[in-house]
Amino acid sequence: MIRNVVGSVLALAGATAAVWSPFRAWYDGRHGSDYAIGDLFTGITGTGSGVIGSILLPFAFAALVTVLGVVLRSRLLVATAGLVVLGFTVLWMVRVGQAEGSLVVSGDGRGLGDGVANAFGGAVLLLLGALVMSGRPKAHRLEPAAPRPTQPTLDDRPPEDPYGTGQPYGTGQPYDTETRSMPYAAPGRFDVPVEPPRDRDDRPGTG
């Protein structure tokens, strides 16, 4: 968060310096707004230009891109704006050097002016702001939810009883009714033997 704030301040300051630079002297007291944008591609001439069609145009476009990059917290847009300002400034220096034969820096205002310094400074601030900014936070991908358990259907039959009763496992009774009445006895019917009755003559003591 702090990095985005600091980077945005640097970027906006750089864009302001770049837009203000054409209204300052660039070379031999001639303002940057007096250089036509077409002269940067065909060659510098002594003919003046309107403010709208001057070097101010790409710098204003760079400022607009900077504001958009700050709002969207896009490092790429801010860096692009810085490269636009730096690129057109270097291109101007190349064309002026070709037209004048050389570039000089003089304290009496006959060389490079403070407008060029403002343009370079604005480009550096824009690139520095793009480096300082942390950008937009990355969206966290949500893990896919676990599938819901399916409801049992008629085809989901329980396994057969391992006791061989032919009934589904866990639903049948391994023993019959008679065996269930005697849980601790072995399966089957056990009859207690009864002693047959004796005749009276067979009783002991009768003779």
Secondary structure, 3 states (H helix, E strand, C coil): CHHHHHHHHHHHHHHHHHHHHHHCEEECCEEHHHCECCHHHHCCCCCCCCCCCECHHHHHHHHHHHHHHHHHCCHHHHHHHHHHHHHHHHHHHHHHHHHHCCCCCCCCCCCECHHHHHHHHHHHHHHHHHHHCCCCCCCCCCCCCCCCCCCCCCCCCCCECCCCCCCECCCCCCCCHHHHHCCCCCCCCCCCCCCCCCCHHHCCCCC
